[in-house]
Amino acid sequence: MPSTPSNALVELHNLSFGYGDRLILDGVSLIVPRGKVTALMGASGGGKTTVLRLIGGQIRAQKGELRLFGSDGFKDVGQMDQQTLYAARRRMGMLFQFGALFADLSVFENVAFPLREHSSLPEGLIRDIVLMKLNAVGLRGARDLMPSEVSGGMARRVALARAIALDPELVMYDEPFSGLDPISLGTAARLIRHLNDAMGLTSLFVSHELEQTFAIADHIVILANGKIATQGTPDEVRRSVDPLVSQYVNAEPDGPVRFHYPGPSIEDDFGAFAGAAGGPAPGRVGQ
C-alpha cells in the first residue's frame, strides 16, 4: 500500500468486478492518498474507467469494499442508499473523456449548472463563482460562447471548471489528454497539477499518455489482467522489472502483450503452399 488509511481519501479492499462472465478487476486493493495526484494506467480494457465508475457508484462491486472520505469515517459505496450516494457524489467532481458539455448551454451556463442544481446561492454569487472557476482554467473571456464555438481543448477546460464548481474533495478525470494537440495537452496537464495543489484537491485520473502523466503524478497504479501490476512513484514504476510494466512504460510493440492476436501457426496457415512442389509463394497467390 502506498499510504496509510489515515491519509487516504479512497480505499479499495480486495475488490472484484466483472461484466457477465468477464472478470475486469480481480481482488484489487489500493489507496488513493489525500491531496495527491494519482494516475491509473495500463492497456485498454484493463479496468481503469471501471474503477472511476465504482467510486462514483454508477456500478457496484461484486466482492470486496470501496470506501470513501476517511475523515468522516469510511463509508462503503456498495452499502450506500440513494440519498447517501448522492451526498457523496456532491463531494466529487468528474471530467468525462470528451467533456460532455451541454450543447445547448453557453460556457457560463455549463459551469453554473451544478451550482444551481446543488446549492441555494444567490445569482450574483453564482456569477462570481463561475467567473472565478473559468478564470482558473483561462477561459473567463469565453463565458458567452457555445460549446460548438470552442475547440476540443477549450471544451475540456470548460468541463474542468464545471467539475470544480462545487469545490469537491475528489476530482476524477477519464482520459483528460485524449485527442488533444501538444499545446492543449500540456495545458491540461499543468492545470490538473496546479488546481490539485492550489485548491487542496485529491485527483485521480486515467491516462495512456506517458510523458505528461509521469511529469505530474505523485503516485501511479498500473492495472493489468484484473490486478495491479505495479504501483509507486513515477521513478519506482520506471524501475520496475516486471516484463509487462517494462513493455508498457517503454511502449514496446511486443512482449507479454503480444503483437499478434492468438491464432493458428504460420505453418498451419501457409504450410500447404510451402510444401507443395513448385507451388506458388504465399505472397503471389491469385496473381
N, C-alpha and C positions, 0 to 999 in steps of 0.2 A: 504494500500500500504506500502511496506517495506521501500521505499525511495522516494525521490522527483525526478521529471524529470531532475533536474539539474545534478544529478549524476547517471542517468540511461543510459545504453547503448542500451537496448531493451525495448520497451513498447508494451504491448497488451492491447487494449481497447475494451471491450465488444465484443470479437472476438468469432465467431461461425464457425464451420466447420463440415461437415459430409460426409460420403461415401454413396451415394444413399439416402435411407430413414433413415439410421442410423446416428444419431447425435453424434459426438465424443466430440466436445467442444461446450459448450452452454453458450455464453456470458461471456467468461473468460477475466479477467483483471488482469495483473500482470506486475511487473517491474523487469528486471534483472539489478542489481546495477553494475556500472562500477568498475572494479578492484577487484570484489569479486568472490567467488566460489559459484554458485547456483546449487542446486540439484533438479531435477524433479523426484518425486516418486509417487507410487500408484500401484494399482492392474493392471495386464496385460490387455491391451485393453482400458486403461483409457485416452489415448491421448498424452502420453509423447513424443514418437517419432514423432507424428504428429506435435507437437509444433516445433521440430527441423526442420522438412521439411517445415513448414510455414515460419520460419525465413530464411531458405536458398532459399526460392522462388521456391521450387520444386512443391508446391501446393499453391493455393491462397485461402484466407479466403472468405467465402460466406457472411459474415457480420462482421462489425467492422473494426478496424485498427490494423496493426502491423508495428510499426515504429522503425527505426534503427538509431544509431550513432547520438546521440543528440548534440554532439559538433559541428556538421556541420548543425544543423537544421534538425529535424527528417524527415525521408523520409518513406512514407508508401510503404511497399513491394508490396502490391496489386496494386499500381499505377505505379510501375516501368516499363519502357520499357526494352527490352532485354539488351541494352548497359549499362543502369544504374544498372540493376540487376547483370550483370557480374562484373561491377566495385565494387559493394557492396560485392559480393562473394570473391573478392580478398582480402578483409579485414577480412575474416573469415577463420578459419581452421576447418576441420571436421575429427574426428576419428570415423570411422564406427565400427559397433559392432564386427566384426571379422577381422578388419584391412584393408581388401580389397586391399592388395598389388598387384602390377602387377607381375604375376607369372613368366614371362619371363625376368624380370629385376632384377639385383642384388640389395642388400640393398642400396648401394650407389646410383645407378641409380633411385631407387624408390624415394629417398629423393630429388635427383636433378631434378626430373621431373617437379614439379611446378615452380622451378626457371628458367628452360629452356623455359617453356611454357609462363610464365608471366613476364619475365624480359629480358633485353639485356645485362646482366652481362657477363664479360669475363669468359672463362672456368676456369682460375686459381682462380678467386674469388668465383665462384660456388663451386669449390672443397673445399675451406676453409670453406665456409658457411655450406656445407653438413657435413664436419667432425666436425664442432662446434655443429651442431644440434644432430648428432649421439653421440658425447661426452656427451651432456646434458642428454641423456637417457641411457648412459652407454654402448653404442654399437659401439663406434668408431672402435674397433678391429674386428667387424663383417662386415665391409663395403663390402667385396668381396663375402660374402655368398649370396646364392639364397634364396628366401622365403621358399622353400621346405627344406632348411637345418637349419632353425631356429625353436625354439619352439613356441607354441602359445603365451606365454607371451612375448617373444622377438619380435615376429611379431607385437604385439600390440604396443610395444615401437618404432619399426621402423615406424609404421604408425603415431605415435605421433610426431616423428622427422619430418616426411613429413608434418604433419598438421601445424607445427610451422615454416616451412622453409621460408615462406614469412613474418614472424613477424606479424601475424594477431592481430587485436584488440580483436576479439572474437574467442574462441575455443569451439566447441561443441563436446560432447562425447556421443555416443549412446551405453549404456551398456558397459563401459570400463572394468568392473570387471567380465563380463560373462565368465564362463568356465576356470577361472584361478585358479591355486593352491594357497595355502595360502601365499607362499613367493612371487609369481608373483603378487598376488592381493595387498599385502601390498606395493610392489614396485610401482605398477601403481598408487595407491592412493597417496603415497608420491610425485610422480612425478607431478601429477595434481596440488597438493598444492604448491610444490616448484617452478614449472615453472610459475604458475599464479603469484606468488609473485616476483620472480626474473626477469620476463620479463614484468611485469606490464600488464598482460592479464586480460580479463574477461572470466570466464569459466562457461559453462552451461552443466551439464551432467545428463543423465538419468541413474537411478540405482535402483536395488532391494536389494542391499547389505547394510544392515542397519548399521553394526558396522563401517565400513570404511567410509561410506557416512556421518554419524553423526560426525566422527572424523575430517573430512577435510572441510566440507561445512560451509560457513558463513550463508547461507540462504537456507531453504528447503521449497519446494512447494509440497504438496500432492494433486494430482488430483483424483477425484472420481465422477462417474456419470455425466461426462461432465463439472464439476465445480471444483473450488478449495475448498477442504475440510478444509484445514488449511495451513498456511504458517507462517514462522518466523525463529528464530534461532533454532538450534538443541534443546536447553533446552526448548524453548517455545513449540516446536512441541511435545516433550516428555510429557509435562504437559497438553496437550490438553485433554479436557473431551469429545470430540466428539467420540461416540462409534466406528465409522468406523476407525478413526485415531488410537484410542487405540488398536483396533484389529490388524491393520497393523503394528504398531510400536512394539507391543508385540508378533507378529507372532502367534496370536491365531487362531486355526483351524475353529472356528465357531463364528458367530456374525452377523453384518449387511451383510457381505459377507458370504452366507450360505455354509456349507459343502455339503449338499445335493442339487443337481440340482432339480428345481421345477418339481413336477410330482404328480401322484395320491397318496392318503394317503396309509399308511400301511394297514389300514382296507379294503380299496377298492381293493388292490392288493392281500392280503392274507386272507381276511375275510372269503372267501368260505372255505378255509382249516380249519380255526379256528372254524367255526360254524358247520361244518359237524360232526355229531355224529360218533365218532370212526374213523374219518378221520385221515390220516397221518399228522404228524407235517410238517410244510413247509420245514424244513431242511432235511426231509427224502423222499421228492418227487422223484420218479424214482429209489429208492433203493430197 
